[in-house]
Amino acid sequence: MRVQSDSAITSQISSKTSSQVDAIKRVAQRLNESGTQIARAGPVEDDDEDEVSPLIRVRSRDLISTTQQLAILVESGVTLAPALAAAIEEERNSAMRAVLRKVKESVEAGQDFSYAVAQFPRVFSATFVALAKAGEKTGSLGSMLRRAAGYMQAEYETRAKIRSAMIYPAIMLIMSIAVTAFLLTFVLPKFVPVFESRHAKLPKITVAMLALSDFAVKYGPVLIAAAGGLATAGYIFRKTKKGREWFDVFKLHVPMLGAVTRKVALSRSVRTLGTLLASGISVLDAIELAAEIAENTVVRRAWLSIKDGLIEGRRMCDCMKQYAIFPRSLVQMVAAGEETGNLDVVLERTAEFYEQELETMIKTVTSLIEPAMIIVMGVVVGTIGLSLLLPIFSLSRPA
């Protein structure tokens, strides 16, 4: 079982954009020239225009598609308000449409686009806001929106690869637990009266399995409640600062998965840093945003310490050498980028390299996990089956 492939994800996003952009561009350009506003042409869902929660969420696909449309329209010379109106007209997701309408109202009221989108932190990330602000300062909002769309699509595809790789092992794990629980609590107890009535001498493996089955039947609800309580306590603990730090360190040291976690955090933060530096954002602000996007306290703390080192006048590569989380190859590439003055280009290419490595690593880990889980499931089911068959064979022999 697999989710959609990366190419399918990309094609779905791009096909939606390409099918809408041509029509949007023609309409928006005419309206831009005439100075009129777009009126809704077709029946769509009613939105609450007065109240839009700043905590509203939208799907990543919708945000990427809308950003791509806005980038093309603004780069084509359409001013922002008509471009937003055109995007609202074409958008069919009610949440995304409500957010765009509020952004358009703020822009028409004289506020900056970056300020307007910053009012919805669950929709527009800090990186998106920073790129928009840089575009406004340099007069290149269209190109910044295109860069933001490319950045978000790369992030989306990375997350999709991880989800795709984890779905099958997760299903196998759930099935293994369910089958084992069914055999222990429903199948094995059915054979106990048979064995007792024949006064059969049971093999040790059968005795052990029957004892485990009896324990599961008697204390199953207690075990389930205890597991639920531990899961709840773990979830609450993870929400605390100390708990988050502990889990982040733990994830980096899990066999096989720790390397994937490290690669994900580095690829995201390096891509963010390269994108922001290429957009003209100061290195200190870019590092702070890269630390935030890493989503791992170990990596975040390392980036923030590097920022402090830069304030003290040290080179970035020298600061990175102090932390084992950064591979030596990354430190060397950063040093080369600083010497040549092309740090942004080096970081973006490094991020692409890391994403390719991440894809290969995910495939490798998945190829190891899947057969391991099949073997474990086979051993468990085989052991239970053997514990049933041995006494049955013994009973079937003539006295």
C-alpha positions as CSV (number, residue, x, y, z in Angstrom):
1,M,0.0,0.0,0.0
2,R,1.4,3.4,-1.0
3,V,0.2,7.0,-1.1
4,Q,0.5,9.1,-4.3
5,S,4.0,9.3,-5.8
6,D,6.0,12.6,-5.7
7,S,5.5,13.1,-9.4
8,A,1.7,12.7,-9.0
9,I,1.7,15.2,-6.1
10,T,3.6,17.7,-8.2
11,S,1.5,17.2,-11.3
12,Q,-1.7,17.7,-9.3
13,I,-0.5,21.0,-8.0
14,S,0.9,22.2,-11.3
15,S,-2.1,21.0,-13.3
16,K,-4.4,23.0,-11.1
17,T,-2.3,26.1,-11.5
18,S,-1.7,25.8,-15.2
19,S,-5.4,25.3,-15.9
20,Q,-6.4,28.4,-14.0
21,V,-3.5,30.8,-14.6
22,D,-4.2,31.6,-18.3
23,A,-7.8,32.5,-17.6
24,I,-6.9,34.4,-14.5
25,K,-4.2,36.3,-16.2
26,R,-6.4,37.5,-19.0
27,V,-9.2,38.6,-16.7
28,A,-7.0,40.2,-14.1
29,Q,-5.0,42.2,-16.7
30,R,-8.2,43.6,-18.2
31,L,-9.5,44.5,-14.8
32,N,-6.2,46.0,-13.9
33,E,-6.2,48.2,-17.0
34,S,-9.8,49.3,-16.3
35,G,-9.4,49.7,-12.6
36,T,-12.5,47.7,-11.9
37,Q,-12.9,44.9,-9.3
38,I,-13.8,41.3,-9.8
39,A,-17.3,40.2,-9.0
40,R,-18.1,36.6,-8.2
41,A,-19.3,35.0,-11.4
42,G,-20.5,31.6,-10.3
43,P,-22.2,30.1,-7.4
44,V,-19.8,29.3,-4.6
45,E,-20.0,28.6,-0.9
46,D,-20.9,31.5,1.3
47,D,-18.1,32.6,3.6
48,D,-18.2,34.5,6.8
49,E,-16.6,37.7,5.5
50,D,-16.6,39.4,8.9
51,E,-14.9,36.8,11.1
52,V,-11.9,34.8,10.0
53,S,-9.9,33.3,12.8
54,P,-6.2,34.0,12.7
55,L,-5.7,30.4,13.7
56,I,-7.5,29.1,10.5
57,R,-5.7,26.4,8.6
58,V,-5.6,25.6,4.9
59,R,-4.2,22.7,2.9
60,S,-0.6,23.0,1.7
61,R,-1.7,22.2,-1.9
62,D,-4.2,25.1,-1.9
63,L,-1.6,27.6,-0.6
64,I,1.1,26.4,-3.1
65,S,-1.3,26.7,-6.0
66,T,-2.6,30.1,-4.9
67,T,1.0,31.4,-4.4
68,Q,2.0,30.2,-7.8
69,Q,-0.9,32.0,-9.4
70,L,-0.2,35.2,-7.6
71,A,3.5,35.1,-8.6
72,I,2.6,34.7,-12.3
73,L,0.0,37.5,-12.1
74,V,2.2,40.0,-10.3
75,E,5.2,39.2,-12.5
76,S,3.0,39.8,-15.5
77,G,2.4,43.4,-14.4
78,V,-1.0,42.9,-12.6
79,T,-1.2,44.9,-9.4
80,L,-1.7,43.1,-6.2
81,A,-5.3,43.8,-5.4
82,P,-6.7,42.6,-8.8
83,A,-4.4,39.6,-8.6
84,L,-5.8,38.7,-5.2
85,A,-9.3,39.3,-6.6
86,A,-8.6,36.9,-9.5
87,A,-7.2,34.3,-7.1
88,I,-10.3,34.6,-4.9
89,E,-12.5,34.1,-7.9
90,E,-10.8,30.9,-8.9
91,E,-10.3,29.5,-5.4
92,R,-12.8,26.8,-4.5
93,N,-11.6,26.1,-1.0
94,S,-13.7,28.2,1.4
95,A,-11.0,28.6,4.1
96,M,-8.4,29.7,1.5
97,R,-10.9,32.0,-0.1
98,A,-11.8,33.6,3.2
99,V,-8.1,34.2,4.1
100,L,-7.4,35.7,0.6
101,R,-10.4,38.0,1.0
102,K,-9.1,39.3,4.3
103,V,-5.7,39.8,2.8
104,K,-7.2,41.7,-0.1
105,E,-9.2,43.9,2.2
106,S,-6.0,44.8,4.2
107,V,-4.1,45.5,1.0
108,E,-6.9,47.8,-0.3
109,A,-6.8,49.6,3.1
110,G,-3.2,50.5,2.5
111,Q,-1.4,47.9,4.5
112,D,1.6,46.0,3.2
113,F,1.0,42.5,1.8
114,S,3.6,41.1,4.2
115,Y,1.7,42.6,7.2
116,A,-1.7,41.3,5.8
117,V,-0.5,37.7,5.5
118,A,1.3,37.8,8.9
119,Q,-2.1,38.0,10.5
120,F,-2.6,34.3,9.6
121,P,0.4,32.5,11.1
122,R,-1.2,29.1,10.7
123,V,-1.5,29.7,6.9
124,F,1.6,31.8,6.0
125,S,4.8,30.7,7.7
126,A,7.4,33.1,9.0
127,T,9.5,32.3,6.0
128,F,6.7,33.2,3.6
129,V,6.2,36.5,5.5
130,A,10.0,37.3,5.3
131,L,10.1,36.6,1.6
132,A,7.1,38.8,1.0
133,K,8.6,41.6,3.1
134,A,11.9,41.3,1.1
135,G,9.9,41.4,-2.2
136,E,8.2,44.6,-1.1
137,K,11.5,46.3,-0.1
138,T,13.2,45.4,-3.4
139,G,10.2,45.8,-5.6
140,S,10.3,42.2,-6.8
141,L,7.2,40.8,-5.0
142,G,6.4,38.5,-8.0
143,S,9.7,36.8,-8.0
144,M,9.7,36.4,-4.2
145,L,6.2,34.8,-4.4
146,R,7.6,32.4,-7.1
147,R,10.5,31.6,-4.8
148,A,8.1,31.1,-1.9
149,A,6.0,28.7,-4.0
150,G,9.0,26.7,-5.0
151,Y,10.2,26.6,-1.4
152,M,6.8,25.4,-0.1
153,Q,6.5,22.8,-2.8
154,A,9.9,21.4,-2.0
155,E,8.8,21.2,1.7
156,Y,5.5,19.6,0.8
157,E,7.2,16.9,-1.3
158,T,9.7,16.1,1.4
159,R,6.9,15.6,3.9
160,A,4.9,13.5,1.4
161,K,7.9,11.2,0.9
162,I,8.2,10.7,4.6
163,R,4.5,10.0,5.0
164,S,4.5,7.6,2.1
165,A,7.5,5.7,3.5
166,M,5.9,5.4,7.0
167,I,2.4,4.3,6.0
168,Y,3.1,0.7,5.1
169,P,5.2,-0.1,8.2
170,A,2.6,1.6,10.4
171,I,-0.1,-0.6,8.9
172,M,2.0,-3.7,9.3
173,L,2.6,-2.8,13.0
174,I,-1.1,-2.3,13.7
175,M,-2.0,-5.6,11.9
176,S,0.7,-7.4,13.9
177,I,-0.6,-6.1,17.2
178,A,-4.3,-6.9,16.2
179,V,-3.5,-10.4,15.0
180,T,-1.5,-11.2,18.1
181,A,-4.2,-9.9,20.4
182,F,-6.9,-11.9,18.5
183,L,-4.9,-15.1,18.8
184,L,-4.1,-14.6,22.5
185,T,-7.5,-13.5,23.7
186,F,-9.9,-15.5,21.4
187,V,-8.2,-18.4,19.7
188,L,-6.0,-19.9,22.4
189,P,-8.7,-19.8,25.2
190,K,-10.9,-22.0,22.9
191,F,-8.4,-24.9,23.2
192,V,-8.0,-24.8,27.0
193,P,-11.1,-27.0,27.6
194,V,-10.0,-29.5,25.0
195,F,-6.5,-29.9,26.6
196,E,-8.0,-30.1,30.1
197,S,-10.5,-32.8,29.2
198,R,-7.8,-35.0,27.7
199,H,-5.4,-34.4,30.6
200,A,-2.7,-34.0,28.0
201,K,0.8,-33.2,29.0
202,L,1.5,-29.9,27.2
203,P,4.8,-28.8,25.7
204,K,6.5,-25.9,27.5
205,I,5.9,-23.6,24.6
206,T,2.1,-24.3,24.8
207,V,2.1,-23.8,28.6
208,A,3.9,-20.4,28.2
209,M,1.4,-19.3,25.5
210,L,-1.6,-20.4,27.5
211,A,-0.2,-18.5,30.5
212,L,0.3,-15.4,28.3
213,S,-3.2,-15.8,26.9
214,D,-4.7,-16.1,30.4
215,F,-2.8,-13.0,31.5
216,A,-4.1,-11.1,28.4
217,V,-7.7,-12.1,29.0
218,K,-7.7,-11.2,32.7
219,Y,-5.7,-8.0,32.5
220,G,-6.3,-6.9,28.9
221,P,-8.5,-3.9,29.8
222,V,-6.0,-2.8,32.5
223,L,-3.1,-3.0,30.0
224,I,-5.1,-1.0,27.4
225,A,-5.9,1.6,30.0
226,A,-2.3,1.8,31.2
227,A,-1.0,2.1,27.6
228,G,-3.5,4.9,27.0
229,G,-2.5,6.6,30.2
230,L,1.2,6.4,29.3
231,A,0.5,7.7,25.8
232,T,-1.4,10.6,27.2
233,A,1.3,11.4,29.7
234,G,3.9,11.2,27.0
235,Y,1.9,13.5,24.8
236,I,1.6,16.1,27.7
237,F,5.2,15.7,28.6
238,R,6.2,16.3,24.9
239,K,4.4,19.6,25.0
240,T,6.6,20.9,27.8
241,K,9.9,22.5,27.0
242,K,11.9,19.8,28.7
243,G,9.9,17.1,27.1
244,R,10.3,18.5,23.6
245,E,14.1,18.7,24.1
246,W,14.2,15.1,25.4
247,F,12.1,13.7,22.5
248,D,14.2,15.7,20.0
249,V,17.4,14.3,21.3
250,F,15.9,10.8,21.4
251,K,14.7,11.0,17.8
252,L,18.3,11.8,16.7
253,H,19.6,8.6,18.3
254,V,17.0,6.1,17.2
255,P,18.6,3.5,15.0
256,M,18.0,4.2,11.3
257,L,15.3,6.7,11.9
258,G,17.7,9.0,13.7
259,A,19.7,9.6,10.5
260,V,16.4,10.4,8.7
261,T,15.4,12.9,11.4
262,R,18.8,14.6,11.2
263,K,18.7,14.8,7.4
264,V,15.2,16.2,7.4
265,A,16.1,18.9,9.9
266,L,19.2,19.9,8.1
267,S,17.7,19.9,4.6
268,R,14.8,22.1,5.8
269,S,17.0,24.6,7.7
270,V,19.7,24.8,4.9
271,R,17.1,25.3,2.2
272,T,15.4,28.0,4.3
273,L,18.7,29.8,4.9
274,G,19.7,29.6,1.2
275,T,16.3,30.8,0.0
276,L,16.3,33.8,2.4
277,L,19.9,34.8,1.7
278,A,19.2,34.7,-2.0
279,S,16.2,37.0,-1.4
280,G,18.4,39.7,0.2
281,I,17.4,39.0,3.8
282,S,20.2,39.6,6.3
283,V,22.2,36.6,7.4
284,L,21.2,37.1,11.1
285,D,17.5,37.2,10.3
286,A,17.8,34.3,7.9
287,I,19.6,32.1,10.5
288,E,16.9,32.9,13.1
289,L,14.2,31.8,10.6
290,A,16.2,28.7,9.6
291,A,16.5,27.7,13.3
292,E,12.7,28.0,13.7
293,I,11.9,25.9,10.6
294,A,14.2,23.1,11.7
295,E,11.6,21.8,14.2
296,N,14.3,20.1,16.3
297,T,15.6,21.8,19.5
298,V,19.1,20.4,19.0
299,V,19.4,21.8,15.5
300,R,17.6,25.0,16.5
301,R,20.0,25.6,19.5
302,A,23.0,25.0,17.2
303,W,21.8,27.6,14.6
304,L,21.0,30.2,17.3
305,S,24.5,29.7,18.8
306,I,25.9,30.2,15.3
307,K,24.0,33.5,15.1
308,D,25.6,34.6,18.4
309,G,29.0,33.7,16.9
310,L,28.3,35.8,13.8
311,I,27.4,38.8,16.0
312,E,30.8,38.3,17.7
313,G,32.5,38.5,14.3
314,R,33.2,34.9,13.7
315,R,32.7,33.0,10.4
316,M,29.7,30.8,10.0
317,C,31.8,27.7,9.1
318,D,34.0,28.2,12.2
319,C,30.9,28.3,14.4
320,M,29.4,25.2,12.7
321,K,32.5,23.1,13.4
322,Q,31.6,23.1,17.1
323,Y,28.5,21.1,16.6
324,A,28.4,17.4,15.6
325,I,24.9,17.8,14.2
326,F,26.5,19.5,11.1
327,P,28.4,17.1,8.8
328,R,31.9,18.0,7.9
329,S,30.9,18.2,4.2
330,L,28.3,20.9,5.0
331,V,30.9,22.9,7.0
332,Q,33.3,22.7,4.0
333,M,30.7,23.8,1.5
334,V,29.7,26.7,3.8
335,A,33.3,27.7,4.0
336,A,33.6,27.7,0.2
337,G,30.4,29.7,-0.1
338,E,31.7,32.3,2.3
339,E,35.1,32.6,0.5
340,T,33.5,33.0,-2.9
341,G,30.6,35.2,-1.8
342,N,28.0,32.7,-3.1
343,L,26.8,31.3,0.2
344,D,23.1,31.5,-0.9
345,V,23.8,29.5,-4.1
346,V,25.9,26.9,-2.2
347,L,23.3,26.4,0.5
348,E,20.4,26.0,-2.1
349,R,22.4,23.4,-4.0
350,T,23.4,21.7,-0.7
351,A,19.7,21.5,0.2
352,E,18.9,19.9,-3.1
353,F,21.7,17.3,-2.5
354,Y,20.4,16.6,1.0
355,E,16.9,16.1,-0.3
356,Q,18.2,13.6,-2.8
357,E,20.1,11.8,-0.1
358,L,17.0,11.9,2.1
359,E,14.9,10.2,-0.6
360,T,17.5,7.5,-1.0
361,M,17.8,7.1,2.8
362,I,14.0,6.8,3.2
363,K,13.9,4.1,0.6
364,T,16.7,2.2,2.3
365,V,15.2,2.4,5.7
366,T,11.8,1.4,4.4
367,S,13.3,-1.6,2.5
368,L,14.9,-2.7,5.9
369,I,11.8,-2.1,8.1
370,E,9.3,-3.9,5.9
371,P,10.9,-7.3,5.8
372,A,11.9,-7.1,9.5
373,M,8.3,-6.5,10.5
374,I,7.1,-9.3,8.2
375,I,9.7,-11.7,9.9
376,V,8.6,-10.5,13.4
377,M,4.9,-11.0,12.5
378,G,5.7,-14.5,11.1
379,V,7.6,-15.5,14.2
380,V,4.8,-14.4,16.5
381,V,2.1,-16.0,14.6
382,G,4.2,-19.1,13.9
383,T,5.0,-19.5,17.6
384,I,1.4,-19.3,18.6
385,G,0.4,-21.7,15.9
386,L,3.1,-24.2,16.9
387,S,2.0,-24.0,20.5
388,L,-1.5,-25.2,19.3
389,L,-0.3,-27.8,16.8
390,L,2.2,-29.7,19.1
391,P,-0.4,-30.8,21.7
392,I,-3.0,-31.6,19.0
393,F,-0.5,-33.9,17.3
394,S,0.2,-35.5,20.6
395,L,-3.4,-36.1,21.3
396,S,-4.0,-37.5,17.9
397,R,-1.5,-40.3,18.3
398,P,-2.9,-43.7,19.3
399,A,-2.4,-44.6,22.9
